[in-house]
Amino acid sequence: MVKKLRKISVNIEDGRQLIRSSGSVGANYIEANEALSKKDFIMRIKICRKEDKESRYWLRLIDIQDDLELGNERKDLEQEARELTNIFGSILRKSE
């Protein structure tokens, strides 16, 4: 999606932040699965949930200039992020 955005200064920075935070979700999930202790696992899942929420924030800030296709894509990505937040929350409740 970021590649499809208009190249304006706001989108460039917000797009970078979105890429960082969304990438962090996956990286921390991998780390959680390789955790050395239950405490480490829980911390990594909490970071996944936090970065996922941050990704939704950056998605909302992106300027799509009334582009219907990008608007639908953003809506789908926000929904997916919400679902991941719920999954991470469920993992945390069952782990603590």
JOGIDA-V657319 format. One record per residue. N is the residue number from 1. PHI is phi in whole degrees, -180 to 180 (none if undefined). PSI is psi in whole degrees, 0 to 359 (* if undefined). D_LAST is the distance of its C-alpha to the last C-alpha in Angstrom with 1 decimal. Layout:
N|PHI|PSI|D_LAST ; N|PHI|PSI|D_LAST
This chain:
1|none|319|35.6 ; 2|-59|324|36.0 ; 3|-65|335|39.2 ; 4|-86|350|40.7 ; 5|-71|150|40.4 ; 6|-61|141|43.5 ; 7|-85|72|44.0 ; 8|-112|156|43.9 ; 9|-55|319|42.5 ; 10|-62|313|39.7 ; 11|-68|328|38.5 ; 12|-63|311|38.8 ; 13|-71|315|36.4 ; 14|-64|323|34.0 ; 15|-64|318|34.2 ; 16|-61|315|33.4 ; 17|-63|320|30.3 ; 18|-62|315|29.2 ; 19|-61|316|29.7 ; 20|-63|309|27.8 ; 21|-68|320|24.7 ; 22|-69|324|24.6 ; 23|-66|326|25.3 ; 24|-66|328|22.4 ; 25|-59|308|20.0 ; 26|-64|317|21.3 ; 27|-63|317|21.6 ; 28|-72|331|18.0 ; 29|-66|318|16.8 ; 30|-61|316|19.2 ; 31|-61|320|17.8 ; 32|-61|319|14.2 ; 33|-70|345|15.7 ; 34|-109|18|17.5 ; 35|-59|147|14.8 ; 36|-86|343|15.8 ; 37|-153|168|12.5 ; 38|-64|321|8.8 ; 39|-62|317|9.0 ; 40|-64|317|11.8 ; 41|-58|310|10.3 ; 42|-61|317|7.6 ; 43|-61|316|10.7 ; 44|-66|321|13.0 ; 45|-67|322|11.3 ; 46|-63|321|11.4 ; 47|-65|319|15.0 ; 48|-57|313|15.7 ; 49|-64|318|14.9 ; 50|-63|313|17.0 ; 51|-67|327|19.8 ; 52|-65|317|19.9 ; 53|-64|322|20.5 ; 54|-65|321|23.1 ; 55|-61|319|24.8 ; 56|-62|322|25.3 ; 57|-60|311|26.9 ; 58|-65|325|29.3 ; 59|-60|318|30.1 ; 60|-67|332|31.2 ; 61|-79|337|33.4 ; 62|-61|135|35.3 ; 63|-89|109|38.9 ; 64|-97|358|39.9 ; 65|52|47|43.3 ; 66|57|26|43.3 ; 67|-81|110|43.0 ; 68|-60|318|42.0 ; 69|-62|313|40.7 ; 70|-66|325|38.5 ; 71|-62|317|37.3 ; 72|-67|320|36.3 ; 73|-64|318|34.6 ; 74|-63|317|32.7 ; 75|-60|316|31.7 ; 76|-63|318|30.4 ; 77|-67|322|28.4 ; 78|-64|320|26.9 ; 79|-64|317|25.9 ; 80|-62|319|24.4 ; 81|-64|320|22.4 ; 82|-61|317|21.2 ; 83|-63|319|20.1 ; 84|-64|320|18.2 ; 85|-58|316|16.4 ; 86|-64|320|15.5 ; 87|-64|313|14.4 ; 88|-64|323|12.2 ; 89|-63|318|10.7 ; 90|-64|317|10.2 ; 91|-59|316|8.7 ; 92|-63|315|6.0 ; 93|-60|321|5.6 ; 94|-78|340|5.8 ; 95|-93|337|3.8 ; 96|-90|*|0.0
